[in-house]
Amino acid sequence: MADSLTSETDPIEVKVRDIYEQAYPRIREVRNPIEAKKILREEYKLIVSEGLITLVFAAFIDGLPVLFEGPPGTGKTEIGEALLSLWAGRKAIILPCSENYDEYRVLGDFHPMKAYKEGFNEESFIPRPLLAALILDSGILIDEIRRSSEEFQNLLLDVIDKRRIIIPELKKVYKAKGIGFQLIFTSNPEDLAQNELSDAFMRRVVRIKLDYPPPDKEIEIIRLRLGTVSSLISEDMMMKGIEAINVLRKSDLMYKPGIADSVRWMGISARIAMLRGHERVSEEDLLEGAKATLLKRNDEEEAVIKIIKRFFG
């Protein structure tokens, strides 16, 4: 940090704590992959391999950002947020990307009326998420990085390389205080509507591919998420449901159901069965549950139902 002010007296750091600390509280720091895997399962209801956790934590030790790439619904954001939170010992900040993002939206900007009356100074400055994460020594997940512009990606390069943020208007430089400040990016490279990531950006990240889990693993995730209510769904019904989901994923439909959709479908179906007084989830319950959870686009409803009926009803 430029100036001789301490973090307790620097006005910007005080603002960051006032604005962000309550929303992103401290939690227990965990940097051991074996322990993290256990906590992810028990507390976050996430099944993540020790190998993936080790790779992410190794990148963090080297100060390298991680890029999670894969189709939508594979858990990129949820896993990334959890790993950043455990590593830093503070709930991670999530920043959804947009093509019009610039330094003022992610680093900080000035309140128009205050700046007009008092000038462009610390009093009128509003710290934004990336600066807040650096000051709090917290992790930040930048979601769907391919939706950003090349200018935004270039802005991140100095932060990645130097672990610092410069605020020229205030003549201040804020530096990361520890290794809790880490970045994870997510992207879906198959989305044609998004932008390419620059070579300069890709050279600086550790790229990890995520995909849909195999059927037995997805069933394990569903049962973990749903708890005791999942006992209403037989293994055969569950497997047929995952087979239907995988047909939808491989189809040419625009909306591909993710893991969360599978969990929601089975959960709603189980509760429909309970309300109907059924001891077990029936095909009719699953069909009704599918209509409530898997129909996302008006122009694809007929095609989705046709696929589901191949397995149920």
C-alpha positions as CSV (number, residue, x, y, z in Angstrom):
1,M,0.0,0.0,0.0
2,A,1.3,3.5,-0.8
3,D,1.2,5.9,2.1
4,S,2.2,5.2,5.7
5,L,-1.3,4.5,6.8
6,T,-2.1,1.2,8.4
7,S,-4.9,-1.0,7.3
8,E,-6.8,0.1,10.4
9,T,-6.6,3.8,9.4
10,D,-6.5,3.8,5.6
11,P,-9.9,5.1,4.5
12,I,-10.3,2.7,1.6
13,E,-9.4,-0.4,3.6
14,V,-11.9,0.8,6.3
15,K,-14.6,1.1,3.6
16,V,-13.8,-2.3,2.3
17,R,-14.3,-3.9,5.8
18,D,-17.5,-1.9,6.4
19,I,-19.0,-2.9,3.1
20,Y,-17.7,-6.4,2.5
21,E,-16.8,-8.1,5.8
22,Q,-20.3,-8.9,6.9
23,A,-21.3,-10.3,3.5
24,Y,-18.1,-12.4,3.3
25,P,-17.3,-13.5,6.8
26,R,-14.3,-15.5,8.0
27,I,-14.5,-19.3,8.2
28,R,-12.0,-21.9,9.2
29,E,-9.0,-22.0,6.9
30,V,-8.3,-25.4,5.3
31,R,-5.3,-26.0,3.0
32,N,-4.9,-29.7,3.3
33,P,-6.4,-31.5,0.3
34,I,-7.5,-34.6,2.3
35,E,-9.2,-32.5,4.9
36,A,-10.7,-30.2,2.3
37,K,-12.2,-33.2,0.4
38,K,-13.9,-34.3,3.6
39,I,-15.3,-30.9,4.4
40,L,-16.5,-30.4,0.9
41,R,-18.5,-33.5,1.1
42,E,-19.8,-33.1,4.7
43,E,-20.5,-29.3,4.8
44,Y,-20.8,-28.2,1.1
45,K,-22.4,-31.5,-0.2
46,L,-19.8,-31.5,-3.0
47,I,-17.9,-34.6,-4.3
48,V,-14.5,-33.4,-5.5
49,S,-11.5,-35.6,-6.1
50,E,-8.4,-35.2,-4.0
51,G,-6.4,-34.8,-7.2
52,L,-8.4,-31.8,-8.4
53,I,-8.2,-30.2,-4.9
54,T,-4.4,-30.8,-4.8
55,L,-3.9,-29.3,-8.3
56,V,-5.9,-26.1,-7.4
57,F,-4.1,-25.7,-4.1
58,A,-0.7,-26.2,-5.8
59,A,-1.6,-23.4,-8.2
60,F,-2.5,-21.2,-5.3
61,I,0.8,-21.8,-3.6
62,D,2.6,-20.7,-6.8
63,G,0.3,-17.6,-7.0
64,L,-1.3,-18.8,-10.3
65,P,-5.0,-18.3,-11.1
66,V,-7.1,-21.4,-12.0
67,L,-9.4,-21.6,-15.0
68,F,-12.2,-24.1,-14.7
69,E,-13.5,-24.9,-18.2
70,G,-16.5,-27.1,-19.1
71,P,-20.1,-27.2,-20.1
72,P,-22.8,-25.5,-18.0
73,G,-24.0,-27.3,-14.9
74,T,-20.8,-29.2,-14.1
75,G,-20.2,-27.4,-10.8
76,K,-17.5,-25.0,-11.9
77,T,-18.8,-22.1,-9.9
78,E,-19.9,-24.0,-6.8
79,I,-16.6,-26.0,-6.5
80,G,-14.5,-22.9,-7.3
81,E,-16.3,-20.8,-4.6
82,A,-15.9,-23.6,-2.0
83,L,-12.2,-24.1,-2.7
84,L,-11.4,-20.4,-2.6
85,S,-13.3,-20.0,0.7
86,L,-11.5,-22.9,2.4
87,W,-8.1,-21.8,1.1
88,A,-8.5,-18.1,2.3
89,G,-10.5,-18.9,5.5
90,R,-13.2,-16.4,4.3
91,K,-16.3,-16.8,2.1
92,A,-15.2,-16.1,-1.5
93,I,-16.5,-13.2,-3.6
94,I,-18.2,-14.1,-6.9
95,L,-18.1,-11.7,-9.8
96,P,-20.3,-12.6,-12.7
97,C,-18.7,-11.4,-15.9
98,S,-20.2,-9.0,-18.5
99,E,-18.7,-7.6,-21.7
100,N,-19.1,-4.0,-20.4
101,Y,-17.0,-4.6,-17.3
102,D,-14.1,-2.2,-16.8
103,E,-11.8,-1.1,-14.0
104,Y,-14.6,1.0,-12.5
105,R,-16.9,-1.9,-12.1
106,V,-14.4,-4.3,-10.6
107,L,-11.7,-2.2,-8.9
108,G,-13.6,0.9,-7.8
109,D,-15.2,4.1,-8.9
110,F,-16.3,7.4,-7.6
111,H,-19.8,8.4,-6.3
112,P,-20.9,11.1,-8.8
113,M,-22.5,13.5,-6.3
114,K,-19.7,13.2,-3.7
115,A,-17.0,13.6,-6.4
116,Y,-18.8,16.7,-7.8
117,K,-18.9,18.3,-4.3
118,E,-15.7,17.0,-2.7
119,G,-13.5,16.0,-5.6
120,F,-12.1,12.6,-6.7
121,N,-10.7,11.6,-3.3
122,E,-10.9,8.8,-0.7
123,E,-14.3,10.1,0.6
124,S,-16.0,9.8,-2.8
125,F,-14.3,6.5,-3.8
126,I,-16.3,3.3,-3.8
127,P,-14.3,0.0,-3.6
128,R,-15.5,-2.8,-5.9
129,P,-15.1,-6.6,-5.5
130,L,-11.6,-7.2,-7.0
131,L,-10.0,-4.6,-4.8
132,A,-12.0,-5.8,-1.8
133,A,-10.8,-9.4,-2.3
134,L,-7.2,-8.2,-2.4
135,I,-7.5,-6.0,0.7
136,L,-9.4,-8.8,2.7
137,D,-6.9,-11.4,1.5
138,S,-9.9,-13.3,0.1
139,G,-10.5,-15.5,-2.9
140,I,-12.5,-14.2,-5.8
141,L,-14.3,-16.2,-8.5
142,I,-14.7,-14.4,-11.8
143,D,-17.6,-16.3,-13.5
144,E,-17.8,-16.8,-17.3
145,I,-14.6,-14.9,-18.1
146,R,-15.2,-15.4,-21.8
147,R,-18.1,-13.0,-21.6
148,S,-15.5,-10.2,-20.8
149,S,-13.7,-8.0,-23.3
150,E,-10.0,-8.3,-24.2
151,E,-9.5,-5.0,-22.4
152,F,-10.9,-6.5,-19.2
153,Q,-8.6,-9.5,-19.5
154,N,-5.6,-7.2,-20.0
155,L,-6.6,-5.3,-16.9
156,L,-6.3,-8.5,-14.9
157,L,-2.8,-9.3,-16.1
158,D,-1.1,-6.8,-13.8
159,V,-3.2,-8.0,-10.9
160,I,-2.2,-11.6,-11.7
161,D,1.5,-10.8,-12.3
162,K,2.2,-8.3,-9.5
163,R,-0.6,-9.2,-7.0
164,R,-1.4,-5.5,-6.7
165,I,-4.0,-3.0,-7.7
166,I,-3.2,0.6,-8.6
167,I,-5.7,3.4,-8.1
168,P,-4.2,6.3,-10.2
169,E,-6.7,8.9,-9.1
170,L,-5.8,8.4,-5.5
171,K,-2.1,7.8,-6.2
172,K,-2.3,4.5,-4.2
173,V,-1.1,1.0,-4.7
174,Y,-2.7,-1.8,-2.8
175,K,-0.7,-5.1,-2.5
176,A,-1.9,-8.6,-1.5
177,K,-1.1,-9.1,2.1
178,G,-0.9,-12.9,2.0
179,I,-1.7,-16.0,-0.2
180,G,-5.4,-16.0,0.7
181,F,-6.0,-13.7,-2.3
182,Q,-6.5,-16.1,-5.2
183,L,-8.5,-16.1,-8.4
184,I,-10.5,-18.8,-10.1
185,F,-12.1,-18.1,-13.5
186,T,-14.8,-20.2,-15.1
187,S,-15.7,-20.5,-18.7
188,N,-17.8,-22.6,-21.2
189,P,-15.6,-22.7,-24.3
190,E,-18.4,-24.3,-26.4
191,D,-20.6,-21.2,-26.1
192,L,-20.3,-19.6,-29.5
193,A,-21.7,-16.3,-28.3
194,Q,-18.6,-15.6,-26.1
195,N,-15.2,-14.1,-26.7
196,E,-11.9,-15.8,-27.0
197,L,-9.3,-15.7,-24.2
198,S,-6.1,-14.1,-25.2
199,D,-2.8,-16.0,-25.4
200,A,-1.4,-13.7,-22.7
201,F,-4.2,-14.5,-20.4
202,M,-4.0,-18.3,-21.1
203,R,-0.3,-18.3,-20.4
204,R,-0.9,-17.2,-16.9
205,V,-3.6,-19.6,-15.7
206,V,-3.7,-23.3,-14.7
207,R,-6.5,-24.7,-16.9
208,I,-8.6,-27.5,-15.5
209,K,-11.4,-29.2,-17.5
210,L,-14.6,-30.2,-15.7
211,D,-17.3,-32.4,-17.3
212,Y,-20.5,-34.1,-16.3
213,P,-19.8,-37.0,-13.8
214,P,-20.4,-40.7,-14.7
215,P,-23.9,-42.0,-13.8
216,D,-22.9,-43.7,-10.6
217,K,-21.1,-40.6,-9.4
218,E,-24.1,-38.3,-10.3
219,I,-26.4,-40.6,-8.4
220,E,-24.1,-40.4,-5.4
221,I,-24.2,-36.6,-5.6
222,I,-28.0,-36.6,-5.8
223,R,-28.4,-38.8,-2.8
224,L,-25.8,-36.7,-0.9
225,R,-27.7,-33.5,-1.7
226,L,-31.2,-34.9,-1.0
227,G,-30.5,-36.8,2.1
228,T,-33.1,-39.2,3.5
229,V,-35.8,-38.1,1.0
230,S,-33.7,-39.9,-1.8
231,S,-34.6,-43.2,-0.2
232,L,-38.0,-42.8,-1.9
233,I,-36.3,-43.2,-5.3
234,S,-35.2,-46.7,-6.2
235,E,-31.8,-47.3,-7.8
236,D,-33.4,-48.4,-11.0
237,M,-35.6,-45.2,-11.2
238,M,-32.6,-43.0,-10.4
239,M,-30.4,-44.7,-13.1
240,K,-33.2,-44.3,-15.7
241,G,-33.4,-40.6,-14.8
242,I,-29.7,-40.1,-15.2
243,E,-29.8,-41.9,-18.6
244,A,-32.6,-39.5,-19.7
245,I,-30.5,-36.5,-18.5
246,N,-27.5,-37.7,-20.5
247,V,-29.6,-38.1,-23.6
248,L,-30.7,-34.4,-23.2
249,R,-27.1,-33.4,-22.7
250,K,-26.0,-35.0,-25.9
251,S,-29.0,-33.7,-27.9
252,D,-28.9,-30.6,-30.1
253,L,-31.2,-28.8,-27.6
254,M,-30.0,-25.3,-26.5
255,Y,-30.6,-26.0,-22.8
256,K,-28.4,-28.8,-21.4
257,P,-29.5,-29.9,-17.8
258,G,-26.7,-29.7,-15.3
259,I,-26.1,-31.6,-12.1
260,A,-28.3,-29.1,-10.2
261,D,-31.1,-29.9,-12.6
262,S,-30.8,-33.6,-11.8
263,V,-30.9,-33.0,-8.1
264,R,-33.9,-30.7,-8.4
265,W,-35.7,-33.1,-10.7
266,M,-35.3,-36.0,-8.3
267,G,-36.0,-33.9,-5.2
268,I,-39.3,-32.5,-6.6
269,S,-40.3,-35.9,-7.8
270,A,-39.8,-37.4,-4.3
271,R,-41.8,-34.6,-2.7
272,I,-44.6,-35.1,-5.3
273,A,-44.6,-38.8,-4.3
274,M,-44.8,-37.9,-0.6
275,L,-47.7,-35.5,-1.1
276,R,-49.5,-38.2,-3.1
277,G,-49.0,-40.7,-0.3
278,H,-46.7,-43.0,-2.4
279,E,-44.2,-45.2,-0.6
280,R,-41.9,-45.0,-3.6
281,V,-41.4,-42.5,-6.5
282,S,-43.4,-43.7,-9.5
283,E,-42.8,-43.1,-13.2
284,E,-45.8,-40.7,-13.1
285,D,-44.1,-38.7,-10.3
286,L,-40.9,-38.5,-12.2
287,L,-42.7,-37.3,-15.4
288,E,-44.5,-34.6,-13.4
289,G,-41.2,-33.6,-11.7
290,A,-39.5,-33.4,-15.1
291,K,-42.2,-31.0,-16.4
292,A,-41.6,-28.8,-13.4
293,T,-37.8,-28.8,-13.5
294,L,-36.5,-29.6,-17.0
295,L,-38.6,-27.5,-19.3
296,K,-36.6,-24.3,-19.7
297,R,-37.4,-23.1,-23.2
298,N,-40.9,-22.9,-24.8
299,D,-39.6,-24.0,-28.2
300,E,-37.9,-27.1,-26.7
301,E,-40.7,-28.4,-24.4
302,E,-42.1,-31.0,-26.8
303,A,-38.6,-32.4,-27.6
304,V,-37.7,-32.6,-23.9
305,I,-41.0,-34.4,-22.9
306,K,-40.6,-36.8,-25.8
307,I,-37.1,-37.8,-24.5
308,I,-38.3,-38.2,-20.9
309,K,-41.2,-40.4,-22.0
310,R,-38.8,-42.8,-23.6
311,F,-37.7,-43.6,-20.1
312,F,-40.9,-42.9,-18.0
313,G,-44.4,-43.5,-19.4
